[in-house]
């Protein structure tokens, strides 16, 4: 599908200046890394199940997503590095949960948007 384009050039210079200033405050690289973490289907499944359950141990995450503990740990480590999940240890067991409600909202909004696209 080709995106529609303007048939004439009509730059709103005041708006452009304000928006360019706004871009200087944006850490686009960091935000794009965040969305890259969301872009992997397995990591998205992990995030989604963590919206449904407050916390899960690595073994439970692996069982739910039907992957090995090593694969689950790899994806959890990536999510941890991006600040999307946190963990706590209880003896030899490590439990993961979403880092905060912002992550939960991002996942819920993405799922709702996806459902709307299917219904449309």
N, CA, C and O atoms as a MOPAC input file, in Angstrom:
PM7 MOZYME 1SCF
protein

 N      0.83500 1    -1.16400 1     0.00000 1
 C      0.00000 1     0.00000 1     0.00000 1
 C      0.89100 1     1.24200 1     0.00000 1
 O      1.81300 1     1.35100 1     0.80800 1
 N      0.61600 1     2.16000 1    -0.89400 1
 C      1.38800 1     3.38400 1    -0.99300 1
 C      0.75500 1     4.45000 1    -0.09700 1
 O     -0.46100 1     4.63800 1    -0.11700 1
 N      1.57500 1     5.14100 1     0.68200 1
 C      1.07100 1     6.19500 1     1.55600 1
 C      0.71100 1     7.42800 1     0.73900 1
 O      1.45000 1     7.81100 1    -0.16800 1
 N     -0.41100 1     8.04700 1     1.05300 1
 C     -0.78600 1     9.27300 1     0.34400 1
 C      0.23300 1    10.37700 1     0.59600 1
 O      0.80800 1    10.45400 1     1.68200 1
 N      0.46000 1    11.22600 1    -0.39100 1
 C      1.41100 1    12.32900 1    -0.26500 1
 C      0.72900 1    13.63800 1    -0.61200 1
 O     -0.24400 1    13.66600 1    -1.36700 1
 N      1.25800 1    14.74200 1    -0.04200 1
 C      0.74600 1    16.07200 1    -0.38700 1
 C      1.04100 1    16.35900 1    -1.85800 1
 O      2.04600 1    15.91300 1    -2.41100 1
 N      0.16100 1    17.09300 1    -2.45400 1
 C      0.36000 1    17.48600 1    -3.84700 1
 C      1.04400 1    18.84000 1    -3.94900 1
 O      1.38300 1    19.28600 1    -5.04600 1
 N      1.24700 1    19.49300 1    -2.81700 1
 C      1.94000 1    20.77700 1    -2.78200 1
 C      2.76600 1    20.83200 1    -1.50900 1
 O      2.54900 1    20.04100 1    -0.59200 1
 N      3.70800 1    21.75600 1    -1.44500 1
 C      4.53700 1    21.91800 1    -0.25100 1
 C      3.99200 1    23.10400 1     0.53800 1
 O      3.95700 1    24.23000 1     0.04200 1
 N      3.57200 1    22.83800 1     1.75900 1
 C      3.01200 1    23.88000 1     2.62500 1
 C      3.53200 1    23.66200 1     4.04000 1
 O      2.78800 1    23.20400 1     4.90700 1
 N      4.78700 1    23.97900 1     4.28300 1
 C      5.41900 1    23.75100 1     5.58200 1
 C      4.93100 1    24.79100 1     6.58600 1
 O      4.95700 1    25.99200 1     6.31700 1
 N      4.49100 1    24.31800 1     7.73300 1
 C      4.05500 1    25.18700 1     8.83700 1
 C      5.28200 1    25.45100 1     9.71100 1
 O      5.52000 1    24.71700 1    10.67000 1
 N      6.06300 1    26.48700 1     9.39300 1
 C      7.36500 1    26.68300 1    10.01700 1
 C      7.31800 1    26.81500 1    11.53600 1
 O      8.22700 1    26.32000 1    12.20200 1
 N      6.31700 1    27.44900 1    12.10800 1
 C      6.24500 1    27.55700 1    13.56900 1
 C      6.03600 1    26.18500 1    14.19100 1
 O      6.68400 1    25.84500 1    15.18100 1
 N      5.14400 1    25.40400 1    13.62000 1
 C      4.90300 1    24.04800 1    14.11900 1
 C      6.14800 1    23.18800 1    13.98000 1
 O      6.48900 1    22.42800 1    14.88700 1
 N      6.81800 1    23.30800 1    12.85800 1
 C      8.02600 1    22.51800 1    12.61300 1
 C      9.09000 1    22.84800 1    13.64500 1
 O      9.73900 1    21.94300 1    14.17000 1
 N      9.27900 1    24.12000 1    13.94400 1
 C     10.28000 1    24.53600 1    14.93000 1
 C      9.96800 1    23.96400 1    16.30700 1
 O     10.86300 1    23.45200 1    16.98000 1
 N      8.71800 1    24.04400 1    16.73000 1
 C      8.30200 1    23.50600 1    18.03200 1
 C      8.54100 1    21.99600 1    18.06900 1
 O      9.05900 1    21.47300 1    19.05500 1
 N      8.17100 1    21.30600 1    17.01400 1
 C      8.33100 1    19.85100 1    16.96400 1
 C      9.80000 1    19.44100 1    16.90300 1
 O     10.17900 1    18.42500 1    17.48600 1
 N     10.62700 1    20.21200 1    16.21000 1
 C     12.06500 1    19.90700 1    16.17700 1
 C     12.67300 1    20.04200 1    17.55800 1
 O     13.52600 1    19.24100 1    17.94100 1
 N     12.23800 1    21.06500 1    18.32800 1
 C     12.72000 1    21.21200 1    19.71800 1
 C     12.29200 1    20.01300 1    20.55700 1
 O     13.06400 1    19.50700 1    21.37200 1
 N     11.05700 1    19.56200 1    20.35200 1
 C     10.56400 1    18.39800 1    21.10100 1
 C     11.41100 1    17.16500 1    20.81200 1
 O     11.66500 1    16.35900 1    21.70700 1
 N     11.84300 1    17.01900 1    19.57500 1
 C     12.67800 1    15.86600 1    19.20900 1
 C     14.03100 1    15.88200 1    19.90100 1
 O     14.60800 1    14.82000 1    20.14000 1
 N     14.54900 1    17.05400 1    20.22700 1
 C     15.85100 1    17.10100 1    20.90300 1
 C     15.76000 1    16.49900 1    22.30600 1
 O     16.76100 1    16.02500 1    22.84300 1
 N     14.57000 1    16.51400 1    22.89800 1
 C     14.37900 1    15.93700 1    24.23100 1
 C     14.09500 1    14.43600 1    24.19400 1
 O     14.10300 1    13.77400 1    25.23200 1
 N     13.84900 1    13.91100 1    23.02600 1
 C     13.49000 1    12.50000 1    22.88500 1
 C     14.74100 1    11.63600 1    22.77400 1
 O     15.61600 1    11.90300 1    21.95000 1
 N     14.82200 1    10.61100 1    23.59600 1
 C     15.90700 1     9.63600 1    23.47700 1
 C     15.40400 1     8.50900 1    22.57400 1
 O     15.02100 1     7.43800 1    23.04400 1
 N     15.41500 1     8.77600 1    21.27400 1
 C     14.82700 1     7.85400 1    20.29200 1
 C     15.51200 1     6.49500 1    20.29200 1
 O     14.86100 1     5.47400 1    20.07200 1
 N     16.81200 1     6.47100 1    20.53500 1
 C     17.52800 1     5.19200 1    20.53400 1
 C     17.04700 1     4.32100 1    21.68600 1
 O     16.79600 1     3.12900 1    21.50800 1
 N     16.92000 1     4.91700 1    22.86300 1
 C     16.47800 1     4.14600 1    24.02900 1
 C     15.04800 1     3.64700 1    23.84500 1
 O     14.74800 1     2.48900 1    24.13900 1
 N     14.16800 1     4.51900 1    23.36100 1
 C     12.77000 1     4.12700 1    23.16200 1
 C     12.65700 1     3.06100 1    22.08000 1
 O     11.84400 1     2.14400 1    22.19900 1
 N     13.46700 1     3.17100 1    21.02100 1
 C     13.40100 1     2.16200 1    19.95800 1
 C     13.89700 1     0.80900 1    20.46300 1
 O     13.40500 1    -0.23100 1    20.02400 1
 N     14.85900 1     0.81000 1    21.37200 1
 C     15.30700 1    -0.46000 1    21.97600 1
 C     14.18200 1    -1.09100 1    22.78400 1
 O     14.00400 1    -2.30900 1    22.78100 1
 N     13.43300 1    -0.25200 1    23.47100 1
 C     12.29100 1    -0.73700 1    24.24000 1
 C     11.29700 1    -1.43700 1    23.32200 1
 O     10.84500 1    -2.54300 1    23.61900 1
 N     10.95900 1    -0.79800 1    22.21200 1
 C     10.00100 1    -1.40300 1    21.29100 1
 C     10.59700 1    -2.60500 1    20.56600 1
 O      9.86600 1    -3.51100 1    20.16400 1
 N     11.90400 1    -2.62200 1    20.39800 1
 C     12.55200 1    -3.79700 1    19.81000 1
 C     12.36300 1    -5.00400 1    20.73400 1
 O     12.14600 1    -6.12300 1    20.27000 1
 N     12.44700 1    -4.76500 1    22.03600 1
 C     12.21700 1    -5.84900 1    22.99800 1
 C     10.78800 1    -6.35800 1    22.88300 1
 O     10.54900 1    -7.55900 1    23.01100 1
 N      9.83600 1    -5.46300 1    22.64400 1
 C      8.43400 1    -5.84400 1    22.45800 1
 C      8.21800 1    -6.55900 1    21.13000 1
 O      7.25900 1    -7.31800 1    20.99200 1
 N      9.08700 1    -6.33100 1    20.15500 1
 C      8.86700 1    -6.83400 1    18.79600 1
 C      9.06500 1    -8.34100 1    18.65700 1
 O      8.60300 1    -8.93300 1    17.68200 1
 N      9.73500 1    -8.96100 1    19.60300 1
 C      9.94900 1   -10.40300 1    19.53400 1
 C      8.71600 1   -11.12700 1    20.06800 1
 O      8.29500 1   -10.86400 1    21.19500 1
 N      8.12300 1   -12.03900 1    19.27900 1
 C      6.89700 1   -12.72000 1    19.72300 1
 C      7.03700 1   -13.47200 1    21.04700 1
 O      6.10600 1   -13.47200 1    21.85300 1
 N      8.16700 1   -14.10200 1    21.27900 1
 C      8.34900 1   -14.84300 1    22.52800 1
 C      8.41900 1   -13.88500 1    23.71000 1
 O      7.81400 1   -14.14200 1    24.75100 1
 N      9.15400 1   -12.78100 1    23.55900 1
 C      9.23000 1   -11.81000 1    24.65400 1
 C      7.86600 1   -11.17300 1    24.91100 1
 O      7.51200 1   -10.90000 1    26.05800 1
 N      7.11200 1   -10.94000 1    23.85800 1
 C      5.77400 1   -10.37900 1    24.04500 1
 C      4.88300 1   -11.36200 1    24.80900 1
 O      4.08000 1   -10.95000 1    25.64600 1
 N      5.02200 1   -12.65000 1    24.52500 1
 C      4.26700 1   -13.66400 1    25.27800 1
 C      4.65200 1   -13.62600 1    26.75400 1
 O      3.79000 1   -13.70300 1    27.63000 1
 N      5.93900 1   -13.50700 1    27.02200 1
 C      6.41300 1   -13.43700 1    28.41100 1
 C      5.81400 1   -12.21400 1    29.10200 1
 O      5.29800 1   -12.31100 1    30.21500 1
 N      5.88600 1   -11.07100 1    28.43800 1
 C      5.31200 1    -9.85800 1    29.02200 1
 C      3.81500 1   -10.01100 1    29.24600 1
 O      3.28500 1    -9.59400 1    30.27600 1
 N      3.14300 1   -10.60800 1    28.27800 1
 C      1.69100 1   -10.77000 1    28.39300 1
 C      1.32600 1   -11.65700 1    29.58200 1
 O      0.43700 1   -11.30600 1    30.35800 1
 N      1.99300 1   -12.79500 1    29.73600 1
 C      1.64200 1   -13.66200 1    30.86800 1
 C      1.95800 1   -12.97900 1    32.19700 1
 O      1.31200 1   -13.25100 1    33.20800 1
 N      2.95800 1   -12.08800 1    32.19300 1
 C      3.26100 1   -11.35600 1    33.42000 1
 C      2.24200 1   -10.24900 1    33.68800 1
 O      2.20300 1    -9.71300 1    34.79600 1
 N      1.42400 1    -9.89800 1    32.70600 1
 C      0.29900 1    -8.99600 1    32.98300 1
 C     -0.85600 1    -9.78000 1    33.60500 1
 O     -1.68500 1    -9.21500 1    34.31700 1
 N     -0.90200 1   -11.07300 1    33.33200 1
 C     -1.97800 1   -11.92200 1    33.85200 1
 C     -1.67600 1   -12.46500 1    35.24100 1
 O     -2.58500 1   -12.69100 1    36.03900 1
 N     -0.40600 1   -12.66900 1    35.52200 1
 C      0.03600 1   -13.22700 1    36.80200 1
 C      1.05600 1   -12.25400 1    37.38700 1
 O      1.97300 1   -11.82800 1    36.68500 1
 N      0.91200 1   -11.90200 1    38.65000 1
 C      1.77300 1   -10.88000 1    39.27000 1
 C      3.25800 1   -11.21300 1    39.14200 1
 O      4.06700 1   -10.33700 1    38.83800 1
 N      3.61400 1   -12.46500 1    39.36900 1
 C      5.00100 1   -12.89200 1    39.20100 1
 C      5.02500 1   -14.38100 1    38.90500 1
 O      4.13600 1   -15.13400 1    39.30500 1
 N      6.07200 1   -14.78300 1    38.19100 1
 C      6.25500 1   -16.19500 1    37.83400 1
 C      7.72800 1   -16.54200 1    37.95100 1
 O      8.59500 1   -15.71200 1    37.68100 1
 N      8.00300 1   -17.77100 1    38.35300 1
 C      9.39600 1   -18.21800 1    38.35900 1
 C      9.78900 1   -18.58100 1    36.92700 1
 O      8.93100 1   -18.77100 1    36.06500 1
 N     11.08000 1   -18.67300 1    36.69100 1
 C     11.58600 1   -18.96200 1    35.35100 1
 C     10.99800 1   -20.26000 1    34.80900 1
 O     10.63400 1   -20.33700 1    33.63600 1
 N     10.90500 1   -21.27800 1    35.65900 1
 C     10.37000 1   -22.57300 1    35.21900 1
 C      8.92600 1   -22.45500 1    34.74800 1
 O      8.53800 1   -23.05700 1    33.74700 1
 N      8.12900 1   -21.66800 1    35.48200 1
 C      6.73700 1   -21.47600 1    35.08200 1
 C      6.63500 1   -20.69100 1    33.77800 1
 O      5.81700 1   -21.01800 1    32.91800 1
 N      7.46300 1   -19.65700 1    33.62900 1
 C      7.47200 1   -18.89400 1    32.37400 1
 C      7.79300 1   -19.83400 1    31.22200 1
 O      7.11500 1   -19.81900 1    30.19500 1
 N      8.83100 1   -20.65600 1    31.39300 1
 C      9.23200 1   -21.60000 1    30.34300 1
 C      8.09500 1   -22.55200 1    29.99400 1
 O      7.83900 1   -22.81200 1    28.81800 1
 N      7.41800 1   -23.06800 1    31.00400 1
 C      6.31300 1   -24.00200 1    30.76300 1
 C      5.15600 1   -23.31900 1    30.03200 1
 O      4.58000 1   -23.89600 1    29.10900 1
 N      4.81600 1   -22.10400 1    30.43600 1
 C      3.69200 1   -21.39400 1    29.82100 1
 C      3.97700 1   -21.07600 1    28.36500 1
 O      3.10500 1   -21.25200 1    27.51300 1
 N      5.18800 1   -20.60700 1    28.06300 1
 C      5.50900 1   -20.23800 1    26.67100 1
 C      5.99000 1   -21.43300 1    25.84500 1
 O      6.27700 1   -21.30500 1    24.65500 1
 N      6.07200 1   -22.59900 1    26.49800 1
 C      6.46100 1   -23.85300 1    25.83200 1
 C      7.84600 1   -23.78900 1    25.20300 1
 O      8.05700 1   -24.17600 1    24.05400 1
 N      8.78600 1   -23.28000 1    26.01100 1
 C     10.19000 1   -23.23300 1    25.61400 1
 C     11.02300 1   -23.77100 1    26.77000 1
 O     10.50700 1   -24.00800 1    27.86200 1
 N     12.28900 1   -23.95700 1    26.52500 1
 C     13.18700 1   -24.45500 1    27.57500 1
 C     13.43500 1   -23.35900 1    28.60700 1
 O     13.18800 1   -22.17800 1    28.36200 1
 N     13.93400 1   -23.78600 1    29.77200 1
 C     14.31100 1   -22.81300 1    30.80400 1
 C     15.39000 1   -21.87200 1    30.27700 1
 O     15.38300 1   -20.68000 1    30.58400 1
 N     16.31100 1   -22.40500 1    29.48700 1
 C     17.38400 1   -21.57900 1    28.93500 1
 C     16.82700 1   -20.49600 1    28.01300 1
 O     17.26500 1   -19.34600 1    28.06900 1
 N     15.86800 1   -20.85800 1    27.17000 1
 C     15.25600 1   -19.88200 1    26.26200 1
 C     14.48000 1   -18.84000 1    27.04900 1
 O     14.58200 1   -17.64600 1    26.76900 1
 N     13.70400 1   -19.28300 1    28.03100 1
 C     12.95000 1   -18.34400 1    28.87000 1
 C     13.90400 1   -17.40300 1    29.58800 1
 O     13.65900 1   -16.19800 1    29.64200 1
 N     14.98600 1   -17.93600 1    30.13800 1
 C     15.97400 1   -17.11100 1    30.84000 1
 C     16.60500 1   -16.08600 1    29.90900 1
 O     16.81600 1   -14.93700 1    30.29700 1
 N     16.90400 1   -16.49500 1    28.69200 1
 C     17.48600 1   -15.57500 1    27.70300 1
 C     16.54400 1   -14.39400 1    27.44900 1
 O     16.97400 1   -13.24000 1    27.45400 1
 N     15.27100 1   -14.68400 1    27.22900 1
 C     14.31000 1   -13.61700 1    26.95700 1
 C     14.06800 1   -12.75900 1    28.20000 1
 O     13.92600 1   -11.54100 1    28.09200 1
 N     14.02100 1   -13.37500 1    29.35200 1
 C     13.85100 1   -12.61300 1    30.58900 1
 C     15.05000 1   -11.69100 1    30.83200 1
 O     14.88100 1   -10.56600 1    31.30100 1
 N     16.24400 1   -12.15900 1    30.51800 1
 C     17.44500 1   -11.32700 1    30.66700 1
 C     17.36400 1   -10.10200 1    29.75900 1
 O     17.69300 1    -8.99100 1    30.17700 1
 N     16.92400 1   -10.30700 1    28.50900 1
 C     16.76400 1    -9.18500 1    27.57700 1
 C     15.73600 1    -8.19000 1    28.11400 1
 O     15.96300 1    -6.98100 1    28.07200 1
 N     14.61800 1    -8.68900 1    28.61500 1
 C     13.59000 1    -7.81400 1    29.17400 1
 C     14.08600 1    -7.09000 1    30.42100 1
 O     13.72300 1    -5.93900 1    30.66400 1
 N     14.90800 1    -7.76400 1    31.20200 1
 C     15.50200 1    -7.15400 1    32.38900 1
 C     16.44800 1    -6.01900 1    31.98600 1
 O     16.42300 1    -4.94000 1    32.57800 1
 N     17.27800 1    -6.27400 1    30.97700 1
 C     18.22500 1    -5.26100 1    30.49700 1
 C     17.52000 1    -4.02200 1    29.96300 1
 O     18.06300 1    -2.92000 1    30.03400 1
 N     16.32000 1    -4.19400 1    29.43400 1
 C     15.55000 1    -3.06200 1    28.89900 1
 C     14.68100 1    -2.40000 1    29.96500 1
 O     13.96400 1    -1.44200 1    29.67600 1
 N     14.74100 1    -2.90000 1    31.18000 1
 C     13.97200 1    -2.30500 1    32.26400 1
 C     12.49300 1    -2.62400 1    32.22500 1
 O     11.68200 1    -1.89200 1    32.79400 1
 N     12.13400 1    -3.71200 1    31.55800 1
 C     10.72600 1    -4.07800 1    31.43400 1
 C     10.26700 1    -5.04600 1    32.52000 1
 O      9.08600 1    -5.07700 1    32.86500 1
 N     11.18800 1    -5.83100 1    33.05700 1
 C     10.86800 1    -6.74700 1    34.15400 1
 C     11.87000 1    -6.55000 1    35.28000 1
 O     12.94000 1    -5.97100 1    35.09300 1
 N     11.50000 1    -7.04000 1    36.44100 1
 C     12.39400 1    -7.07600 1    37.59800 1
 C     12.31500 1    -8.47800 1    38.18100 1
 O     11.45400 1    -9.27100 1    37.80100 1
 N     13.21500 1    -8.77500 1    39.10000 1
 C     13.19600 1   -10.11500 1    39.69500 1
 C     13.46600 1   -10.04500 1    41.18200 1
 O     13.96700 1    -9.05100 1    41.70900 1
 N     13.11600 1   -11.13600 1    41.83600 1
 C     13.47200 1   -11.33300 1    43.24000 1
 C     13.83900 1   -12.79300 1    43.41500 1
 O     13.27800 1   -13.67300 1    42.76300 1
 N     14.78700 1   -13.03700 1    44.30500 1
 C     15.19600 1   -14.41100 1    44.59600 1
 C     14.56300 1   -14.84500 1    45.90300 1
 O     14.47200 1   -14.08000 1    46.86300 1
 N     14.12800 1   -16.10100 1    45.90900 1
 C     13.61200 1   -16.72700 1    47.11900 1
 C     14.32000 1   -18.06400 1    47.21600 1
 O     13.87800 1   -19.05800 1    46.64100 1
 N     15.42200 1   -18.08000 1    47.94800 1
 C     16.26100 1   -19.27800 1    47.99000 1
 C     16.89500 1   -19.49700 1    46.62900 1
 O     17.62500 1   -18.64200 1    46.12700 1
 N     16.61100 1   -20.65600 1    46.03400 1
 C     17.17100 1   -20.98400 1    44.72400 1
 C     16.23700 1   -20.63700 1    43.57700 1
 O     16.56800 1   -20.86700 1    42.41400 1
 N     15.07500 1   -20.08600 1    43.89400 1
 C     14.07300 1   -19.78100 1    42.86800 1
 C     14.08900 1   -18.28500 1    42.57300 1
 O     14.14300 1   -17.45200 1    43.47800 1
 N     14.03900 1   -17.96800 1    41.27400 1
 C     13.99300 1   -16.57100 1    40.83400 1
 C     12.61500 1   -16.29200 1    40.26200 1
 O     12.14000 1   -16.99200 1    39.36800 1
 N     11.98400 1   -15.25700 1    40.79300 1
 C     10.65100 1   -14.84600 1    40.34800 1
 C     10.75500 1   -13.54000 1    39.56300 1
 O     11.44800 1   -12.60800 1    39.97300 1
 N     10.05600 1   -13.48700 1    38.43000 1
 C     10.03800 1   -12.28400 1    37.60100 1
 C      8.65700 1   -11.65600 1    37.62800 1
 O      7.64100 1   -12.34100 1    37.74400 1
 N      8.64700 1   -10.33300 1    37.51700 1
 C      7.40100 1    -9.57700 1    37.42400 1
 C      7.65900 1    -8.36400 1    36.53400 1
 O      8.80700 1    -8.02600 1    36.24600 1
 N      6.58600 1    -7.72000 1    36.10700 1
 C      6.74300 1    -6.50800 1    35.30900 1
 C      7.38800 1    -5.43100 1    36.17300 1
 O      7.14800 1    -5.36300 1    37.37800 1
 N      8.20200 1    -4.59600 1    35.55200 1
 C      8.92500 1    -3.58000 1    36.30900 1
 C      7.99300 1    -2.54700 1    36.93000 1
 O      8.21500 1    -2.12000 1    38.06300 1
 N      6.95800 1    -2.14200 1    36.20600 1
 C      5.99900 1    -1.18200 1    36.75400 1
 C      4.71800 1    -1.18300 1    35.92000 1
 O      4.59000 1    -1.93100 1    34.95000 1
 N      3.79100 1    -0.34500 1    36.31300 1
 C      2.49800 1    -0.30800 1    35.61600 1
 C      2.59600 1     0.26100 1    34.20900 1
 O      1.71600 1     0.00700 1    33.38700 1
 N      3.65200 1     1.03100 1    33.90800 1
 C      3.82500 1     1.52300 1    32.53700 1
 C      3.98200 1     0.35200 1    31.57200 1
 O      3.42200 1     0.36700 1    30.47600 1
 N      4.73500 1    -0.64900 1    31.97600 1
 C      4.94200 1    -1.82300 1    31.12600 1
 C      3.61200 1    -2.54700 1    30.93600 1
 O      3.26700 1    -2.94400 1    29.82400 1
 N      2.87500 1    -2.71500 1    32.02300 1
 C      1.56500 1    -3.37100 1    31.94700 1
 C      0.65900 1    -2.62200 1    30.96800 1
 O     -0.00800 1    -3.24200 1    30.14000 1
 N      0.63400 1    -1.30100 1    31.06000 1
 C     -0.20500 1    -0.50100 1    30.16200 1
 C      0.22700 1    -0.64200 1    28.71100 1
 O     -0.61900 1    -0.75800 1    27.82400 1
 N      1.53700 1    -0.63500 1    28.45600 1
 C      2.02300 1    -0.80900 1    27.08700 1
 C      1.55700 1    -2.13500 1    26.49900 1
 O      1.10300 1    -2.19100 1    25.35600 1
 N      1.67100 1    -3.19900 1    27.28700 1
 C      1.24400 1    -4.52100 1    26.81300 1
 C     -0.26300 1    -4.54000 1    26.59100 1
 O     -0.73100 1    -5.02000 1    25.55900 1
 N     -1.02100 1    -4.02300 1    27.54600 1
 C     -2.47800 1    -4.03000 1    27.41600 1
 C     -2.94600 1    -3.18700 1    26.23200 1
 O     -3.87100 1    -3.58000 1    25.52200 1
 N     -2.31900 1    -2.04000 1    26.01500 1
 C     -2.68200 1    -1.18200 1    24.88500 1
 C     -2.34300 1    -1.87900 1    23.56900 1
 O     -3.12900 1    -1.84200 1    22.62300 1
 N     -1.17300 1    -2.51300 1    23.51000 1
 C     -0.78000 1    -3.22600 1    22.28400 1
 C     -1.75700 1    -4.36000 1    21.98600 1
 O     -2.13800 1    -4.56400 1    20.83300 1
 N     -2.16000 1    -5.09000 1    23.00900 1
 C     -3.09500 1    -6.18600 1    22.80200 1
 C     -4.46000 1    -5.66200 1    22.35400 1
 O     -5.08200 1    -6.24200 1    21.46400 1
 N     -4.92800 1    -4.57700 1    22.96100 1
 C     -6.22300 1    -3.98900 1    22.57900 1
 C     -6.16800 1    -3.46800 1    21.14700 1
 O     -7.11800 1    -3.64200 1    20.38300 1
 N     -5.06400 1    -2.83300 1    20.78600 1
 C     -4.92200 1    -2.31300 1    19.42400 1
 C     -4.91900 1    -3.46000 1    18.41400 1
 O     -5.55400 1    -3.37300 1    17.36300 1
 N     -4.21100 1    -4.51900 1    18.73700 1
 C     -4.15600 1    -5.68000 1    17.85800 1
 C     -5.54700 1    -6.29100 1    17.67900 1
 O     -5.91900 1    -6.67800 1    16.57200 1
 N     -6.30100 1    -6.37700 1    18.75500 1
 C     -7.65500 1    -6.93800 1    18.68000 1
 C     -8.55100 1    -6.05800 1    17.81200 1
 O     -9.38600 1    -6.57700 1    17.07100 1
 N     -8.39400 1    -4.74800 1    17.89000 1
 C     -9.18400 1    -3.84100 1    17.05700 1
 C     -8.86400 1    -4.02300 1    15.57200 1
 O     -9.74800 1    -3.93200 1    14.72000 1
 N     -7.59200 1    -4.28100 1    15.27600 1
 C     -7.18900 1    -4.48000 1    13.88600 1
 C     -7.80300 1    -5.74100 1    13.31400 1
 O     -8.13100 1    -5.79000 1    12.12800 1
 N     -7.96100 1    -6.75800 1    14.14100 1
 C     -8.55900 1    -8.02000 1    13.70900 1
 C    -10.04600 1    -7.82400 1    13.45600 1
 O    -10.59500 1    -8.34600 1    12.48500 1
 N    -10.70300 1    -7.05400 1    14.35100 1
 C    -12.14600 1    -6.82500 1    14.23400 1
 C    -12.50200 1    -5.88800 1    13.08500 1
 O    -13.62900 1    -5.91200 1    12.59100 1
 N    -11.55100 1    -5.06700 1    12.65800 1
 C    -11.84400 1    -4.05800 1    11.61800 1
 C    -12.01800 1    -4.68400 1    10.24300 1
 O    -12.26800 1    -3.97400 1     9.26900 1

